[in-house]
């Protein structure tokens, strides 16, 4: 018996991995994050028990897993995006280790990747940005020391901010001194879902644009010069005259 923490991807049911889909269709027990994982991701399943974890607390989820373990049933624990990013799997894994229940993590397509595709952007351009900071806005859960927005923004590189659209005005105010009012920024609502939408602008005007859209939740903020830069060096990888293992 194994518990599989499966990344369902950002929303489009075709953006789940082949392995993730196979496990969902074969596991006799499915526990899925129904508030973020569309029902279409579960199509074709043969499970005898399907439970929406949005209605449960941690102890109830663990009890379901313990019952499945006693019966020898594999569990598909389905999370949105990639479960290793803001998936709250760490606390579940800690419980499983204490109980001696085996588990595996099956990666998924992240919201950041989905948003980059929608925006037709490469998040790491030569001379512009070679790092991507994935972070979240500190609301109910405080940020560890050194991870405050002001500290992260000093790097000036591409930044993807989760769980922050309701605090966009504060976020912009903290980013402005480091990125400048003309820095490109995008706010993407429910990327890859049928009702996906987005607003693109600069730190100087994005607040008004997002207010007009009415985004309140399930949105990702992406900021950085890579979003509107046509001036950057070509990579060495495909440059003529640059030799490497596969191109002497």
C-alpha positions in Angstrom: 0.0 0.0 0.0 1.3 3.5 -0.9 0.0 7.0 -0.6 0.7 9.0 -3.8 0.9 12.7 -3.5 -0.1 13.7 -7.0 0.3 17.1 -8.6 -2.8 17.6 -10.8 -1.3 20.7 -12.5 -2.8 24.2 -12.7 -6.3 23.3 -13.8 -6.3 22.0 -17.4 -6.9 18.3 -17.0 -4.5 17.6 -19.9 -1.6 19.2 -17.9 -1.4 16.3 -15.5 1.5 13.9 -16.0 1.0 10.5 -17.5 2.1 8.9 -14.3 -0.3 11.0 -12.2 -3.2 10.2 -14.5 -2.4 6.5 -14.4 -2.4 6.4 -10.6 -5.7 8.3 -10.3 -7.3 5.8 -12.6 -5.9 2.8 -10.7 -5.9 3.7 -7.0 -9.0 2.4 -5.1 -9.1 5.5 -2.8 -8.9 9.1 -4.0 -8.6 12.1 -1.7 -8.5 15.3 -3.8 -8.4 19.0 -3.1 -11.8 19.8 -4.6 -11.5 23.6 -4.2 -8.6 23.7 -6.6 -8.6 20.4 -8.6 -11.3 20.2 -11.3 -13.5 17.1 -11.4 -12.3 16.4 -15.0 -8.9 15.4 -13.6 -10.6 12.4 -11.9 -12.3 11.2 -15.1 -11.8 7.5 -15.8 -11.1 6.6 -12.2 -12.2 3.2 -10.8 -12.0 4.2 -7.1 -14.4 2.8 -4.6 -14.0 5.9 -2.4 -13.6 9.5 -3.6 -13.3 12.2 -0.9 -13.1 16.0 -1.3 -10.4 17.1 1.2 -11.6 20.7 1.1 -14.2 19.8 3.7 -11.8 18.0 6.0 -9.1 18.9 8.5 -5.7 17.2 8.8 -6.7 14.6 11.4 -9.7 13.5 9.3 -7.5 13.1 6.2 -5.0 11.0 8.1 -7.8 8.8 9.5 -8.9 8.1 5.9 -5.4 7.1 4.9 -5.0 4.9 8.0 -8.2 3.1 7.1 -7.0 2.6 3.5 -3.7 1.4 4.8 -5.4 -1.2 7.0 -7.2 -2.5 4.0 -4.1 -2.5 1.8 -5.6 0.1 -0.6 -3.3 2.5 -2.5 -4.4 6.2 -2.1 -4.2 8.9 -4.7 -3.8 12.1 -2.7 -4.4 14.7 -5.4 -3.2 18.3 -5.0 -3.3 21.2 -7.4 -0.2 22.4 -9.3 2.9 20.7 -7.9 2.4 19.3 -4.4 5.9 20.4 -3.2 4.9 24.1 -3.6 2.3 25.4 -1.0 0.7 22.0 -1.1 0.6 21.4 2.7 2.0 17.9 2.1 4.7 18.3 4.7 2.4 17.9 7.6 0.7 14.9 6.0 4.1 13.3 5.3 5.2 13.9 8.9 2.1 11.9 10.1 2.7 9.1 7.6 6.3 8.7 8.7 5.2 8.5 12.3 2.6 5.8 11.3 5.0 3.9 9.1 2.8 4.4 6.0 4.8 4.5 2.7 4.3 7.4 0.3 5.6 8.8 -3.0 5.4 12.3 -4.5 4.4 12.6 -8.1 5.4 16.1 -9.5 3.0 18.3 -11.3 3.0 21.3 -13.6 3.2 24.5 -11.5 1.0 27.6 -11.7 4.2 29.5 -12.5 4.8 27.4 -15.5 1.2 27.7 -16.7 1.3 31.5 -16.3 4.6 31.8 -18.2 3.1 29.8 -21.0 0.0 32.0 -21.1 2.1 35.2 -21.1 4.4 33.7 -23.8 7.4 34.5 -21.6 10.7 32.9 -20.8 11.3 33.8 -17.1 15.1 33.5 -17.3 16.6 35.6 -20.1 20.3 36.2 -20.5 21.4 39.6 -19.2 17.9 40.2 -17.7 17.2 37.6 -15.1 18.7 34.2 -14.4 16.8 33.5 -11.2 13.1 33.1 -10.3 11.9 33.7 -6.8 8.8 31.8 -5.9 7.1 33.3 -2.8 3.8 34.2 -1.2 2.3 37.1 0.6 2.4 37.0 4.4 -1.1 37.0 5.6 -2.3 34.3 8.1 1.2 32.6 8.1 4.2 34.8 8.8 7.3 34.7 6.6 10.5 33.5 8.1 13.2 36.1 8.9 15.0 37.3 5.7 12.1 36.4 3.4 10.2 39.7 3.7 9.3 41.3 0.4 11.8 44.1 0.8 14.6 41.5 1.2 13.6 39.4 -1.8 12.9 42.4 -4.0 16.4 43.7 -3.6 17.5 41.0 -6.1 15.4 42.6 -8.8 15.0 39.3 -10.6 11.8 37.6 -11.8 9.4 37.0 -9.0 6.2 34.9 -8.8 4.0 35.8 -5.9 1.3 33.4 -4.7 -1.7 34.2 -2.6 -1.3 38.0 -2.9 -3.9 39.4 -5.2 -6.1 40.8 -2.3 -3.0 42.6 -1.1 -1.8 43.9 -4.5 -1.6 47.5 -3.4 0.8 46.7 -0.5 2.8 44.4 -2.7 3.3 47.0 -5.4 4.3 49.6 -2.7 7.1 47.2 -1.5 8.3 46.3 -5.0 8.4 49.9 -6.4 11.7 51.0 -4.7 13.5 48.0 -6.2 11.9 47.4 -9.6 10.7 50.9 -10.6 7.3 52.1 -11.7 7.9 51.0 -15.3 8.7 47.4 -14.5 6.3 44.9 -16.2 3.9 42.9 -14.0 1.1 40.5 -14.8 -1.7 39.1 -12.6 -3.1 35.8 -13.9 -6.4 34.5 -12.6 -7.1 30.8 -12.8 -4.5 30.0 -15.4 -5.5 27.2 -17.8 -9.1 27.0 -16.5 -12.0 27.8 -18.9 -12.5 31.2 -17.2 -8.8 32.2 -17.1 -8.1 35.9 -17.4 -5.2 38.2 -16.8 -4.1 41.8 -16.5 -0.7 43.0 -17.8 0.8 46.4 -17.0 3.5 48.0 -15.0 4.0 48.5 -11.3 2.6 52.0 -11.9 -0.8 51.0 -13.3 -1.4 47.3 -12.4 -3.5 48.0 -9.3 -6.1 49.8 -11.3 -6.2 47.2 -14.0 -6.7 44.3 -11.6 -9.4 46.3 -9.7 -11.2 46.7 -13.0 -11.0 42.9 -13.6 -12.3 42.1 -10.1 -9.8 39.4 -9.3 -10.1 38.3 -5.6 -8.5 34.9 -5.3 -6.7 32.1 -7.3 -4.4 34.5 -9.0 -0.6 34.5 -9.4 1.4 37.7 -9.6 4.5 37.7 -11.9 6.9 40.7 -11.9 10.1 41.3 -13.8 11.8 42.8 -16.8 11.6 39.5 -18.7 7.9 40.1 -19.3 8.6 43.0 -21.7 12.2 42.8 -22.9 13.2 42.3 -26.5 16.8 43.2 -25.8 18.9 40.4 -24.4 21.8 38.3 -25.5 21.3 35.0 -27.3 22.1 31.9 -25.2 25.3 30.0 -25.7 23.4 26.8 -26.2 22.4 27.4 -29.8 25.0 30.0 -30.8 26.9 29.2 -34.0 30.5 28.4 -33.2 29.8 27.4 -29.6 30.9 23.8 -29.2 29.6 21.3 -26.7 29.2 17.6 -26.2 26.5 17.2 -28.9 27.8 19.8 -31.3 31.6 19.6 -31.7 
